Amino acid sequence: MNISITKKEYRLLLDMLSVADWIMHAYAIKKEDYHKEHGVLKNKLLSYYKEMGAEDLIESSDQLDDYYETNEYEQHILNKFIKPYEDAFFWDNLVDRLAERDLIKFVGAESYSKMDLIERMAKLNELKDRYLNEFQQNGIDNLKTNS
């Protein structure tokens, strides 16, 4: 199968590959955490960078037999996609976890697990709204722990 894409589409594909690679490997600590097959496919697609006029985005190393994003392009991906995602994810995840923690604390773990899905979602959404309002007004300034 051959897939024909324009140079503009190739650049969009590079954005998607970079973000996907970051999601898959940003926290890969051990060698077995790295998804080798995905890396091979990414390199195969990056190898077309000269043909697609993307020398400003991708570099190659003959010594390492590898392709990688330029520092400028890496920074662009970080600022345009990664940081906004991380920021939104942080607040959503924090609100979700705090709301679930509080509801379980209030009704008990057993009652929580037996609660009707619609009722559980309604109660969680009430708690989430309170946290969202607090965090929108004050960020984490009022967030405290018992330690």
N, C-alpha and C positions, 0 to 999 in steps of 0.2 A: 504494500500500500504506500502510495506517495501522498503527502499532504503539502499543498502549496499555500504558503502564507506570504504576506507582504512584509516589507522591512518594518513598517509600523506595527504590524501584528507580532512580529518577532520581538520587538522591544516590549510589548505588552506581555508576551510569554515570558520574557526574562524577569519582569516584575513578579509574575506569578510564581516562577521557579524559585526566585530568591526568597520570597515570603514563605513558600511551602518548605523550602530547605531549612529556613530559620525555625519554623514551627517544629519540624521533625528532629532537628539536631541541636538546637540552642542549649538544651540541657542534657545532651548525650555525654555522659561522663566516661562510661566504659566503652571499649571498642565494640562490644556486642550491641550497644545501644544505637550505633550508627547503622542506618539502613543502606547497605552497600548497593543494592540494585537501583535504588532511587538516585544515588550519587552517580552511578554509571550512566544512567539515562540523562541526568542533568548535564554531565560533562559532554555527552554526545550532542545534546542540543546547543550547549555553549560553544562547541567546536565550530559552529557555523558563523561565529561572530564577525569574522572579517568579510565573508561573503554577504552578510546581511548589514554591513556598514555600522557595526556596533563596537568599534574599537574604543570609543569613549566610555563604554560600559564594562567591557570584558577584556581581560588580559590572559596571556598564556605563559606557562613556564615550561620550556623544553626540558630543563633540568628535573622538574618534578613531574613532567608529563601530565599537566593538570591545567584547568581553566578556572578562573575566579573573577569575582567582581572587582572593579577598580575601587579605590578608597572613596572617591567621590560618589560613585554609584551606590556603594554600600551605605554611605551616609544618607543619600537620598531615600533609599528603601527604608532605612531606620526612621527617618523623620516623617516620611509620607504614610507608611503603613504600620510599622512595628510599634512605635511609641504611641500613636493614637489607639491601636488595638490593646496594648498593655494597660493603658490608662483606663479605658472603658471596661476591660476585663477585670481589673483590680476592683473597681467600684461595684460592678455587678456581682462579682464573686463574694466580696465582703458583705454586701447587703443580703445576698441569698443565704450565706452561712450564718450570719447573725440572726436573721429571721427564723431560720429552721432551728437553730439552737434555742432561741427564746420560746418558740412554740412547743418544742419538746419539753423544755423546762416547765412550761406552764401546764400542759396537759398530761405529761408523762410519755415515756417512750412507747409503751404498749398502746395507749390511746392514740398516739400519733400514727403508729403503724396501721391501726385499724380504722382510722378516720377516712370517711368518704373523700374521694379525690377532689371533688368540687368544693367541699367544705374546707379541706386542707389548703387548697390553692387560695381560697378567699381569705382565710386567716393569715396565710403567709403573705399575701399581697398587702393586707392591712399593715403588717409589721414592716414589710419592705418599704411601703410608702413613708412610714415614720422615719426609717433610717435614711432613705433617699433625701427627704426634706432636711434632715439634720446635716447630712454630709454636703448637700448643695449649699447650705448656709454657712457651715463651719469647717468643712473638710474633716480632717481627723483631729482637730484641736481639742474636742471634748471627749475623744475616745480614751478610755482608761482601762487598765487591767488591775487585777487584785494583787499583783506582785509588787 
